[in-house]
Structures are given as C-alpha cells and as structure tokens.
Amino acid sequence: MRFPIVLAIAMTKYLLKQRLNGVRKYPLVLMLEPTHRCNLQCAGCGRIREYKDSLDREMTLEECLEAVDVTKTPVVTITGGEPLLYTRIEKLVSEVLRRDRFIFFCTNGLLLEEALDRFSPHPHFYWNIHFDGTARVHDEIIGRRGGFDKALRALREARKRGFQVTTNTTVYKETDVKDLEELFEILTSEGVKGILVAPGFSYEDVIRRGEDPFLDRIEVNERFKIIRNWKNRFPIMSNPIYLDFCAGELSLNCTPWGNPTRNPLGWKSPCYLITDCHYPTFHELMEKTDWDYYASGKDPRCRQCMVHCGFEPTVVRTMNWKGILKMIQWNVGL
C-alpha cells in the first residue's frame, strides 16, 4: 500500500463527516510551526527571511494543542523552521498522538540521529526528512557540506529503531531529473515508506534578492511528465491526480484553506505560502479571509504556484467515483 490504510480510513471518515454536516470549507491537514528557528538557510526557503524578526519566539505547548483541537484535522504536520529546536517538542508529539492524530514530522535530518532517543515509534508517527537531490546537489541547496550523508545516516538509524520514515523533495529550476531519479533509487533502497515530491513556490523575497531558483508552470509540466511515470518504480506518495495536474494534464483551482498554518505569530492568512496577515484565532482566519479570491488564482503571487498544500486538498475535496477508482488502483500499485 502506498498510502497507510489506517490513515486512509481516518481521512475518509473525516471527509464523510464534513459532507454529511454540510460543511463547505474545512481543513484537511494542520501545518503546525511551533518555531521558525532553523539550523540551515536553504536557497529556496522563504521562512527564515519572512520571520527573521520573530525567530526568538515560539508557541507555547498550550497554543500548539489548542490549534490541534480546534482544527480537528486527522493529520498534523509539525514543521518550521526545524521543529527539533522547539523546546517542548517531545511533549507536543506525545500529546498530539494521545489525541489519535497522525503526525508527519518535517525535519532536515541534521539533528535527528542524536534526537531519536527522545522519541518512540508509533503507528501514527512519521519522520519526514527533506532531500532535494543526491549528495552534491542537496548539500549545495542547504549550504552545508556533508548534510546529505548526515541526514541519510539518521534515516537509516530511525528505520533500524522501528520508526516509519517518509521523505520530501522540492523540485527547483536547476533540478536535474536524472539526479532526482538517482535520489529516488537511493531512498527506495533504504526502505522509506513514501516519497513526497512537489515544485517549489516562488517566494517574492527570494526573487527580490536576485535569486530565482523556481520553476514556472511550463517548466513544472515538463519535469512532472517524467516524474509521474515513476510511480510504479518508487513509493511516491504524492496524489496521482495531483501529479497529473503538475504534468499539465488537467486544471485545478487552489484550496487555500485546506492546510491552515499556525505559527508563533498566529494563524497565517491566506495560506501556507503567502502571508497577508496573522489572525489570533482559527475562527477569524476562516471567517475573514477572502477565500474565493485566492482560490481563483487572481492574486499575482499565485500565478506560478502548483504546490501540493494548495492543490492536493482540491483533489481530495472534489473527488468523484472515477477519481476514487484511480486512487484505489494507485494505492495498491496497479
């Protein structure tokens, strides 16, 4: 199974409940950023630049758990920054699991091997380690020599100890598809549960600094026409219908409310990638954000965006029987 059956069941129950209750706009995954502190400054990351004036702040444990409780999403992605730098991270993980949520813990892997003693394997818990290419490419992107090898050692040790491990890869303008294929061969041989892959987002601040590592939509289409054909070779977890979208085979509107983001400044509006303001409560985020405007793609910042956090929720939210059949076939490897 490409997608864990217990998670698929939990998500299906959640979706049916929303539809039976007539809820039109509801979150699918909570993006929880308890801290933006990080031990890296990756070339394509907009977070450290965006939150440079608040890197000393972090959410309280109570704020984190309130976000989990109010959104009620089956999945909580703990991200950042580097969430292993959050001072209450062990307690946060244990409390989210106690609430029967699934956790994808996003990490660059550099602190992971030394941190493994602080955590225990759990069927709802996944380490999600970021790899953007083979060693040379990855180390160049993160600006840290030996970073790939250190993260790979952490991956091996985590699996040795019984943890479930997935990976996440961002595709940039300079990404070589052959290098990406080699990376996926390495990760598959290491026994990862799944590989998530998506194009990067064109952060304005990164571009203003004279850097533009991001793909436009045509370039995304070219890369993903190749990448989606690997679904039977590698354990790619990215939704197959979303991959068709990335390959230019179909059109989707964004679902900006699908992955709401809570961080030390509040609830980020309108989405995980764009910040116009922060609201103090989830209710205000949902009520005051002009969702129709952002979903339409009219905002110029959305023009090139094909990132999974906006479009995979659309696939899930609008899926018909044909889509469900395709998902079942993909999940069993047909």
C-alpha positions as CSV (number, residue, x, y, z in Angstrom):
1,M,0.0,0.0,0.0
2,R,1.4,3.4,-1.0
3,F,-0.8,5.3,1.5
4,P,-1.3,3.8,5.0
5,I,-4.7,2.1,5.2
6,V,-5.3,3.4,8.7
7,L,-4.7,6.9,7.6
8,A,-6.9,6.5,4.5
9,I,-9.7,5.2,6.7
10,A,-9.3,8.1,9.2
11,M,-9.3,10.7,6.4
12,T,-12.3,9.1,4.7
13,K,-14.3,9.2,8.0
14,Y,-13.4,12.8,8.4
15,L,-14.4,13.8,4.9
16,L,-17.7,12.0,5.2
17,K,-18.5,13.7,8.5
18,Q,-17.8,17.2,6.9
19,R,-20.0,16.4,3.9
20,L,-22.9,15.0,6.0
21,N,-22.8,18.1,8.2
22,G,-22.9,20.3,5.1
23,V,-19.5,22.0,5.9
24,R,-18.2,23.6,2.7
25,K,-14.8,24.8,3.9
26,Y,-12.8,22.7,6.2
27,P,-9.1,21.9,6.8
28,L,-7.5,18.6,5.9
29,V,-4.0,19.0,7.4
30,L,-2.9,21.3,10.1
31,M,0.5,22.9,9.4
32,L,1.9,23.5,12.8
33,E,5.1,25.6,13.1
34,P,5.9,25.9,16.8
35,T,9.2,27.7,16.0
36,H,10.8,29.2,12.9
37,R,14.3,28.7,14.3
38,C,16.4,26.7,11.9
39,N,20.0,25.3,11.7
40,L,20.0,25.9,7.9
41,Q,19.4,28.7,5.4
42,C,18.3,26.8,2.3
43,A,18.3,28.6,-1.1
44,G,14.6,28.2,-1.8
45,C,13.2,28.7,1.7
46,G,11.2,31.8,2.4
47,R,10.5,31.1,6.1
48,I,13.7,32.4,7.8
49,R,13.7,35.6,5.6
50,E,10.0,36.2,6.3
51,Y,10.1,35.6,10.0
52,K,13.6,37.0,10.7
53,D,12.3,39.4,13.3
54,S,10.5,36.8,15.3
55,L,13.0,33.8,15.3
56,D,13.3,34.2,19.0
57,R,9.6,33.5,19.6
58,E,8.0,30.1,19.8
59,M,4.5,28.8,20.5
60,T,3.6,27.6,24.0
61,L,2.6,23.9,24.3
62,E,-0.9,25.1,25.1
63,E,-1.2,27.1,21.9
64,C,0.0,24.2,19.8
65,L,-2.5,21.8,21.3
66,E,-5.3,24.4,21.0
67,A,-4.6,24.5,17.3
68,V,-4.8,20.7,17.1
69,D,-8.0,20.7,19.0
70,V,-9.8,23.5,17.1
71,T,-9.0,22.3,13.6
72,K,-9.7,18.6,14.3
73,T,-7.8,17.5,11.3
74,P,-6.7,13.8,11.1
75,V,-3.2,14.9,10.1
76,V,-0.8,17.3,11.8
77,T,2.3,18.2,10.0
78,I,4.9,19.5,12.5
79,T,7.2,21.8,10.6
80,G,9.1,25.1,10.9
81,G,11.9,26.1,10.9
82,E,13.5,22.9,12.3
83,P,10.9,21.6,14.8
84,L,13.6,19.6,16.7
85,L,14.7,23.0,18.0
86,Y,11.3,23.6,19.7
87,T,11.8,23.4,23.5
88,R,8.7,21.3,24.2
89,I,8.8,19.0,21.1
90,E,8.7,15.7,22.9
91,K,5.6,16.6,24.9
92,L,4.0,18.1,21.8
93,V,4.4,14.9,19.9
94,S,3.1,12.7,22.7
95,E,0.1,14.9,23.2
96,V,-0.8,15.0,19.5
97,L,-0.5,11.2,19.4
98,R,-2.6,10.9,22.5
99,R,-5.4,12.8,20.6
100,D,-5.2,10.0,18.0
101,R,-3.9,12.3,15.2
102,F,-1.3,11.3,12.6
103,I,2.0,13.2,12.7
104,F,4.3,13.9,9.8
105,F,7.4,15.4,11.5
106,C,9.3,17.5,8.9
107,T,13.0,17.8,9.5
108,N,16.2,18.4,7.6
109,G,17.6,15.4,9.4
110,L,20.8,17.1,10.7
111,L,19.7,16.9,14.4
112,L,17.6,13.7,14.0
113,E,20.1,10.9,14.8
114,E,21.0,12.5,18.2
115,A,17.3,13.2,18.9
116,L,15.9,9.7,18.3
117,D,16.4,8.6,22.0
118,R,13.8,11.3,22.9
119,F,11.0,9.7,20.8
120,S,9.3,6.3,20.4
121,P,8.0,4.6,17.3
122,H,4.2,4.8,16.9
123,P,1.9,3.7,14.1
124,H,0.6,7.3,13.7
125,F,4.1,8.9,13.7
126,Y,6.3,9.5,10.6
127,W,9.6,11.2,10.3
128,N,9.5,13.2,7.1
129,I,13.1,14.0,6.0
130,H,13.9,16.6,3.4
131,F,16.1,15.6,0.5
132,D,16.4,17.8,-2.6
133,G,18.8,15.7,-4.6
134,T,21.8,13.4,-4.3
135,A,24.7,14.4,-2.0
136,R,26.3,17.1,-4.2
137,V,23.0,18.8,-5.2
138,H,21.4,18.5,-1.8
139,D,24.4,19.9,0.1
140,E,24.6,22.9,-2.4
141,I,20.9,23.7,-1.8
142,I,21.2,23.6,2.0
143,G,24.6,25.2,2.1
144,R,26.1,22.5,4.3
145,R,28.8,20.1,3.2
146,G,28.0,16.6,4.4
147,G,24.4,17.4,5.1
148,F,23.1,14.7,2.8
149,D,25.2,11.9,4.3
150,K,24.2,13.0,7.9
151,A,20.5,13.0,7.0
152,L,20.8,9.6,5.3
153,R,22.5,8.2,8.4
154,A,19.7,9.5,10.5
155,L,17.2,7.9,8.1
156,R,18.9,4.5,8.5
157,E,19.1,4.7,12.2
158,A,15.4,5.8,12.5
159,R,14.3,2.8,10.4
160,K,16.6,0.5,12.4
161,R,14.9,1.6,15.6
162,G,11.4,0.9,14.1
163,F,10.3,4.3,13.1
164,Q,8.3,5.0,9.9
165,V,10.2,7.3,7.6
166,T,9.0,9.3,4.6
167,T,10.8,11.9,2.6
168,N,10.0,15.2,1.0
169,T,11.6,16.6,-2.2
170,T,11.2,20.1,-3.7
171,V,11.8,20.5,-7.4
172,Y,13.6,23.7,-8.5
173,K,14.7,25.2,-11.8
174,E,18.1,23.7,-11.5
175,T,16.8,20.3,-10.5
176,D,18.2,17.6,-12.9
177,V,15.7,14.9,-13.5
178,K,18.4,12.3,-13.7
179,D,19.8,13.3,-10.3
180,L,16.2,13.2,-8.9
181,E,15.8,9.7,-10.3
182,E,19.1,8.6,-8.7
183,L,17.9,10.1,-5.4
184,F,14.6,8.2,-5.5
185,E,16.6,5.0,-6.2
186,I,18.6,5.6,-3.1
187,L,15.6,6.4,-0.9
188,T,13.7,3.4,-2.2
189,S,16.6,1.1,-1.5
190,E,16.6,2.5,2.1
191,G,13.0,1.3,2.6
192,V,11.3,4.6,3.0
193,K,7.5,4.4,3.4
194,G,6.8,7.1,0.9
195,I,8.3,9.9,-1.2
196,L,6.6,13.3,-1.4
197,V,7.6,15.4,-4.4
198,A,6.3,18.9,-5.4
199,P,7.6,22.0,-7.2
200,G,8.9,24.9,-5.1
201,F,7.0,28.1,-4.5
202,S,8.2,31.4,-6.0
203,Y,8.8,33.4,-2.8
204,E,8.9,37.1,-3.7
205,D,11.6,37.9,-1.1
206,V,13.9,35.3,-2.5
207,I,13.4,36.6,-6.1
208,R,13.9,40.3,-4.9
209,R,17.3,39.3,-3.6
210,G,18.4,38.4,-7.1
211,E,17.8,34.6,-6.7
212,D,15.2,32.8,-8.8
213,P,15.5,29.0,-8.3
214,F,11.8,28.5,-9.0
215,L,10.1,26.8,-12.0
216,D,7.3,28.5,-13.9
217,R,4.2,26.4,-14.8
218,I,5.5,25.2,-18.2
219,E,8.8,24.1,-16.6
220,V,6.8,22.3,-13.9
221,N,4.8,20.5,-16.5
222,E,7.9,19.3,-18.3
223,R,9.6,17.9,-15.2
224,F,6.4,16.2,-13.8
225,K,5.5,14.5,-17.1
226,I,8.7,12.5,-16.4
227,I,8.3,12.2,-12.6
228,R,4.7,10.9,-12.6
229,N,5.9,8.0,-14.8
230,W,8.0,6.7,-11.9
231,K,5.0,5.9,-9.7
232,N,5.4,2.1,-10.2
233,R,9.2,2.2,-9.6
234,F,9.3,4.3,-6.4
235,P,7.0,4.7,-3.4
236,I,5.8,8.1,-4.5
237,M,3.1,9.2,-2.0
238,S,2.1,12.4,-3.9
239,N,-1.5,12.0,-5.1
240,P,-1.6,10.7,-8.7
241,I,-4.3,13.2,-9.7
242,Y,-2.2,16.0,-8.3
243,L,0.8,14.7,-10.3
244,D,-1.5,14.8,-13.4
245,F,-2.1,18.4,-12.6
246,C,1.6,19.1,-12.2
247,A,2.2,17.4,-15.6
248,G,-0.3,19.8,-17.2
249,E,-2.9,17.1,-17.9
250,L,-5.7,18.8,-16.0
251,S,-6.7,22.1,-14.4
252,L,-7.4,22.6,-10.7
253,N,-8.3,25.6,-8.5
254,C,-6.5,26.0,-5.3
255,T,-8.0,25.1,-1.9
256,P,-6.1,27.7,0.3
257,W,-7.9,26.7,3.5
258,G,-7.0,23.0,3.1
259,N,-3.7,23.3,5.0
260,P,-4.1,26.1,7.6
261,T,-0.9,27.2,9.2
262,R,-0.5,28.1,12.9
263,N,2.9,29.7,14.0
264,P,4.2,31.9,16.8
265,L,2.5,35.0,15.2
266,G,-0.9,33.4,14.9
267,W,-3.0,31.9,12.1
268,K,-1.3,32.7,8.8
269,S,-3.6,34.1,6.1
270,P,-4.3,33.2,3.4
271,C,-2.2,30.1,3.1
272,Y,1.0,28.2,4.0
273,L,3.0,30.0,1.3
274,I,1.6,33.6,1.2
275,T,1.3,35.9,4.2
276,D,-1.0,38.9,4.2
277,C,-1.7,38.9,7.9
278,H,-2.0,36.7,11.0
279,Y,-5.2,36.2,12.9
280,P,-5.4,35.4,16.6
281,T,-8.0,32.6,16.2
282,F,-8.8,29.9,13.7
283,H,-12.4,31.2,13.6
284,E,-11.2,34.6,12.4
285,L,-8.9,33.0,9.8
286,M,-11.8,31.1,8.3
287,E,-14.3,34.0,8.5
288,K,-12.2,37.0,7.5
289,T,-10.0,35.6,4.7
290,D,-11.4,36.2,1.2
291,W,-11.1,32.5,0.2
292,D,-12.8,32.9,-3.2
293,Y,-10.2,35.5,-4.3
294,Y,-7.2,33.3,-3.5
295,A,-8.8,30.1,-4.8
296,S,-9.4,31.8,-8.1
297,G,-5.6,32.3,-8.6
298,K,-6.2,36.0,-9.4
299,D,-3.5,37.1,-6.9
300,P,-0.3,37.6,-8.9
301,R,1.7,35.7,-6.3
302,C,-0.4,32.6,-7.1
303,R,0.4,32.8,-10.8
304,Q,3.1,30.1,-11.0
305,C,2.0,28.1,-7.9
306,M,1.4,24.4,-8.2
307,V,2.5,23.4,-4.7
308,H,0.8,20.4,-3.1
309,C,-0.5,22.2,0.0
310,G,-3.0,24.1,-2.1
311,F,-3.9,21.6,-4.8
312,E,-3.9,18.2,-3.2
313,P,-6.8,19.3,-0.9
314,T,-8.7,20.2,-4.1
315,V,-8.2,16.7,-5.4
316,V,-9.5,15.2,-2.1
317,R,-12.3,17.7,-1.7
318,T,-13.7,17.3,-5.3
319,M,-13.0,13.7,-6.0
320,N,-15.7,11.8,-8.0
321,W,-16.1,8.0,-8.4
322,K,-13.6,7.9,-11.3
323,G,-11.0,9.7,-9.1
324,I,-11.7,7.3,-6.2
325,L,-11.1,4.3,-8.5
326,K,-7.9,5.8,-9.8
327,M,-6.8,6.4,-6.2
328,I,-7.5,2.8,-5.2
329,Q,-5.6,1.4,-8.2
330,W,-2.7,3.7,-7.4
331,N,-2.7,2.7,-3.7
332,V,-2.5,-1.0,-4.5
333,G,0.2,-0.5,-7.1
334,L,-1.8,-1.1,-10.3
